[in-house]
Amino acid sequence: MEEVLDKRGLEDRIIEVLKTIFDPEIPVDIYELGLIYNVKVDEEANATVEMTLTSPSCPVAESMPAEVEEKVAGTMGVKSAKVDLTFDPPWEKDMMSEEAQLELGFM
């Protein structure tokens, strides 16, 4: 049971790090923007982040996943980090948190 709590705590810590990364074109962090689909940590503290971009032709298509991977890898307690970039399902504005939608004037 304690191991599950450790993994969950590490996943929560990673989410806090993800909330410090912003899409340069939108003044909302990538987590609240809904670009992060999943955060998983295995028993050896290797992290995998499944994420998308607002569009496949996004100007940060190369730099954003690398930044996410670097910052997650630098999170205390994380042994390694890998980003899986996907466009399935495609990102839509409904994926944003209510806070992000309010910030951007969608609500």
C-alpha positions in Angstrom: 0.0 0.0 0.0 2.8 2.4 0.8 4.4 1.9 -2.6 1.1 3.0 -4.3 1.0 6.2 -2.2 4.7 6.9 -3.2 3.8 6.5 -6.9 0.7 8.7 -6.5 2.8 11.3 -4.6 5.4 11.3 -7.3 2.7 11.7 -10.0 1.2 14.6 -8.0 4.7 16.2 -7.8 5.1 15.8 -11.6 1.7 17.4 -12.2 2.9 20.4 -10.1 6.0 20.6 -12.4 3.8 20.4 -15.5 1.8 23.3 -14.2 4.9 25.5 -14.5 5.2 24.9 -18.3 3.2 27.3 -20.5 2.3 27.2 -24.2 4.0 30.3 -25.5 1.0 31.4 -27.5 -1.6 30.9 -24.7 -1.2 32.3 -21.1 -2.3 29.0 -19.5 -0.1 26.1 -18.3 -0.1 22.9 -20.3 -1.8 20.9 -17.6 -4.8 23.3 -17.2 -4.9 23.7 -21.0 -5.6 19.9 -21.2 -2.5 19.0 -23.2 -1.5 16.3 -20.6 -3.5 13.1 -21.1 -1.8 10.9 -18.6 1.1 10.8 -16.1 2.4 7.4 -15.0 5.2 6.4 -12.7 6.4 2.8 -12.6 7.8 0.9 -9.5 11.4 2.2 -10.3 10.3 5.9 -10.5 10.4 6.1 -14.3 7.8 8.6 -15.5 5.9 8.6 -18.7 3.8 11.6 -19.8 1.2 11.2 -22.5 0.5 14.6 -24.0 -0.7 16.3 -27.1 -0.4 19.8 -28.7 -3.1 22.2 -29.7 -2.4 21.1 -33.3 0.1 18.9 -35.2 1.5 22.1 -36.8 2.0 23.8 -33.5 5.1 26.0 -33.6 6.5 24.3 -30.4 5.9 20.7 -31.7 9.6 19.9 -31.3 10.6 22.0 -28.3 7.5 21.5 -26.0 7.8 17.7 -25.6 11.6 18.1 -25.0 10.9 20.7 -22.3 8.3 18.5 -20.6 10.7 15.6 -20.7 13.6 17.6 -19.3 11.5 19.2 -16.5 9.8 15.9 -15.5 13.2 14.2 -15.4 14.5 16.9 -13.1 11.6 16.4 -10.7 12.8 15.2 -7.3 12.4 11.4 -7.0 12.0 10.8 -10.8 14.6 8.4 -12.2 13.9 9.0 -15.9 11.2 10.6 -18.0 9.7 9.9 -21.4 7.1 11.9 -23.3 4.7 10.1 -25.6 3.2 12.6 -28.0 -0.2 11.7 -29.4 -2.9 13.4 -31.4 -5.5 10.8 -30.6 -7.9 12.2 -29.5 -7.2 15.5 -31.0 -7.1 18.4 -28.6 -10.2 20.5 -28.3 -10.9 23.6 -26.1 -13.4 21.5 -24.0 -10.3 19.7 -22.6 -9.3 22.8 -20.8 -10.0 23.1 -17.1 -12.8 25.6 -16.1 -10.0 27.9 -14.7 -8.3 27.9 -18.1 -11.5 28.5 -20.0 -12.3 31.5 -17.7 -8.8 32.8 -18.1 -9.2 32.7 -21.9 -12.7 34.1 -21.9 -14.5 30.9 -23.1 -16.9 30.9 -20.1 
